[in-house]
Amino acid sequence: MDINMKILLLSNASRNLYGFRKELIYELLKCHSVYIGAPLDLYAEKLEKMGTKLINLPLDRRGKNPVHDFDLFRRYNKEIKRVHPDLVITYTIKPNIYGGIVCRKDKIKYAANITGLGTAFQKQDILKKMVMFLYKIALCKAKVVFFENFANECFFVSSHIVRKEQTCLLHGAGVNLEEYRYKPYPKDNDIFIFLFIGRIMKEKGVNELFEAMKLLIEDGQHCILDIVGECEENYRPIMKCYEKAGWLKYYGYQNDVVPFIERAHCFVLPSWHEGMANTNLECAASGRPLITSNIPGCKEAVIEGVTGLLCDAKNRESLYRTMKRMITIDWDDRRKMGIEGRKHVEKFFDKKKVVEKTLSNLL
């Protein structure tokens, strides 16, 4: 990689860049000027203090309005012409597509990150066809396209969206093992604590999680569910009802999730689809056994029966049985699961290794 390049990172949230990519940004800043193009949220100041230059580029993450998307394309076009970067790195679907199209048009070197397929790929409809078509246009000239799991990479290659020689498979965004240190496993008291960290939305499997918890309570199991994360409005009434019932505790979005991981006996993520679920990796690194869906992007974090347990996605009965099994496992065996989970993350998901591989493929 040349020295003193202008590198522009495009993303749908400043928070995600700081939370998952700050180690990469630190490395880039050693030799290059780094520009951030994203909606400027509360984490923008942290990125600026690192030494990056900020560009406010608001976008509607879930919106499907073509007028709004064209406006985003127009703003990307304007800012890329103004900054005139030597390299553009894009994250998430809209920056990947519209940033990629601008870079292709202007013959600017660019790299894309497929952090998951998202909801647009979950149904066989016109939206999926349109997104695949736009991805083909956007990525065909990319220097490298990074994937977080093998299944997503295979899908893009077999669908002729990208060529195999363009791709690079990473182990997710990786985990900073200094930030997520091993925490001693909590003693068993009267209550078994399950933990969910993430956005409270259907695709994260929260409906199945709530139903499984109700079955556990009806079954006489002494357990509660701690939830940390942003809540979609349609879930607020039902969550208040479950809080009143006494088996759910909602803590909202938290900048620091470590105290919640520390008190939990097991982390649960019954997601429908993921690129690579960082919360699984962070909790495993902290020494907590996992329960997660047997799907690409989740199952990689678990060695079945050794570091955690897998359940079927979109299946409340499977999740209920798996959660009940975890409760009945001996305390010391659960503690050993956490220790093995830490070793698994150290071996395959160390952030330092992910950053090194990323940089070597950007050369």
JOGI-V672430 format. One line per field, one symbol per residue. ss: DSSP state (H for helix, E for strand, C for the rest). phi: phi as a letter, one per 30 degrees, with the letter a starting at -180 (. if undefined). burial: b if it has 9 or more other ideal C-beta (glycine too) atoms within 8 Angstrom, else e. A space follows every 10 residues. Layout:
# JOGI-V672430
ss->???
phi->???
burial->???
This chain:
# JOGI-V672430
ss->CCCCCEEEEE CCCHHHHHHH HHHHHHHHHC CCEEEEEECC CCCHHHHHHH CCEEEECCCC CCCCCHHHHH HHHHHHHHHH HHHCCCEEEE ECHHHHHHHH HHHHHHCCEE EEEECCCCHH HCCCCHHHHH HHHHHHHHHC CCCEEEECCH HHHHHHHHCC CCCHHHEEEC CCCCECCCCC CCCCCCCCCC CEEEEEECCE CHHHCHHHHH HHHHHHHHCC CCEEEEEECC ECHHHHHHHH HHHHHCCEEE CCCCCCCHHH HHHCCEEEEC CCCCCCCHHH HHHHHCCCEE EEECCCCCHH HCCECCCEEE ECCCCHHHHH HHHHHHHHCC HHHHHHHHHH HHHHHHHHCE HHHHHHHHHH HHC
phi->.ddhdccccc bdadeddddc bddddedddd bbcccccadd cdcddddddd jdccbdbdac ecdcdddddd ddeddeeddd dddhddbccc biddeedddd dddddchcdb bcbcdldidd cdbdbddddd ddddddddcd cddabdbcbd dddddddddi dbceddcbcc cidibddddc ddceddddcd bdccbbbldd aeddiddddd dddddddddi dcbbcdbbld cdedcddddd dddddjcbbc cidbdbcedd ddddcacbbc ddabdaddde ddddddicdc baddbejcdd dcceicclbc bddibdddde ddddddddde edddddeddd dedddedcbd eedddedddd dde
burial->eeeebbbbbb bbbbbbbbee bbbbbbbbbe ebebbbbbbe eebbebbbeb ebebbebebe eeeeeeebbe ebbebbbebb eebebebbbb bbbbbbbbbb bbbbeeebeb bbbbbbbeeb ebeeeebbee bbebbbbbbe ebebbbbbbe ebbebbbeee bbeeebbbbb bbbbbebeeb ebbebbeeee ebbbbbbbeb eebbbbebbb bbbebbbeee bebbbbbbbe beeebeeebe ebbeeebbee eeeeeebbeb bbebbbbbbb bbbbbbbbbb bbbbbbbbbb bbbbbbbbbb bbeeeebbbb bebebbebbb bbbbbbbeee eeebbebbbb bbebbbeebb bebbbebbbe bbe
